[in-house]
Amino acid sequence: MFEIRYARAEDIGAIEALERDNAQNPWHAAMFEAELRNKFAHLLCAVKNDKIVGLCDIHIVYEDAHINDICVAKEQRREGIATALTESACRLAASNGCAAVTLEVRAGNGPARCFYDSLDFKEISRKRAFYTDPADDAIVLQKSF
Ligand SMILES: CC(C)(COP(=O)(O)OP(=O)(O)OC[C@H]1O[C@@H](n2cnc3c(N)ncnc32)[C@H](O)[C@@H]1OP(=O)(O)O)[C@@H](O)C(=O)NCCC(=O)NCCS
């Protein structure tokens, strides 16, 4: 079992390590610390056996909601953790008056695209050469509530 809760300042070291080991272009500690100070940001984490095994960062700016980052530890994948994180983020967005949530995913990130498909996210546009290291397009996905 795991729980989803807001991240706290004392979690940042574990969150940075999780991101470093699991994300293609990892965020650094200072970026996560900035999210804790940003009134539009909601940084959620998944905790299993007292260990942080997943994170999701969403910005909710009035009626606009955008997921900026989501990742789950390799050993803990396919347990529904990212689904639970995304559903929590969507509930936060809906309760703040948003009708939809958007995000960008690398065109070449097959596993993540399958994951978003499983949650009924739909492609709404494509941003050519949006990513670097390596270069890739971004697919913009949206899920309406
Ligand atoms: C994408 C990611 C967040 C999914 O996390 P997860 O906790 O394993 O996802 P879930 O267990 O909630 O998966 C739910 C469903 O999504 C789909 N899915 C998830 N990972 C998949 C994969 N590797 N291949 C195919 N489908 C997948 C499946 O339908 C899955 O349901 P199932 O396990 O019953 O078949 C995780 O693989 C990850 O951290 N990847 C690296 C970081 C990343 O790419 N983040 C996204 C950036 S936009």
The ligand as a Gaussian input file, in Angstrom:
#p B3LYP/6-31G(d) Opt

LIG

0 1
 C        5.073000       6.882000     -16.900000
 C        5.146000       6.495000     -15.418000
 C        4.968000       7.744000     -14.551000
 C        4.003000       5.484000     -15.108000
 O        4.044000       5.162000     -13.718000
 P        3.370000       3.846000     -13.107000
 O        3.185000       4.090000     -11.647000
 O        4.136000       2.651000     -13.504000
 O        1.945000       3.820000     -13.840000
 P        0.624000       3.003000     -13.385000
 O        1.030000       1.783000     -12.611000
 O       -0.333000       3.920000     -12.724000
 O        0.074000       2.550000     -14.821000
 C       -1.301000       2.641000     -15.178000
 C       -1.476000       2.110000     -16.582000
 O       -0.692000       2.883000     -17.519000
 C       -0.205000       2.030000     -18.566000
 N        1.246000       1.921000     -18.477000
 C        2.061000       2.345000     -17.476000
 N        3.355000       2.089000     -17.759000
 C        3.363000       1.472000     -18.965000
 C        4.402000       0.944000     -19.780000
 N        5.702000       0.989000     -19.406000
 N        4.056000       0.363000     -20.948000
 C        2.772000       0.291000     -21.341000
 N        1.728000       0.795000     -20.610000
 C        2.031000       1.357000     -19.427000
 C       -0.853000       0.657000     -18.315000
 O       -2.121000       0.653000     -18.956000
 C       -1.023000       0.685000     -16.793000
 O       -2.013000      -0.216000     -16.331000
 P       -1.611000      -1.779000     -16.057000
 O       -0.347000      -1.775000     -15.240000
 O       -2.807000      -2.305000     -15.321000
 O       -1.408000      -2.382000     -17.416000
 C        6.507000       5.786000     -15.088000
 O        6.765000       4.791000     -16.070000
 C        7.705000       6.712000     -15.008000
 O        8.010000       7.270000     -13.949000
 N        8.421000       6.908000     -16.111000
 C        9.617000       7.764000     -16.126000
 C        9.277000       9.242000     -16.007000
 C        8.340000       9.698000     -17.108000
 O        8.460000       9.298000     -18.283000
 N        7.372000      10.558000     -16.727000
 C        6.390000      11.109000     -17.651000
 C        6.899000      12.390000     -18.191000
 S        5.648000      13.213000     -19.192000

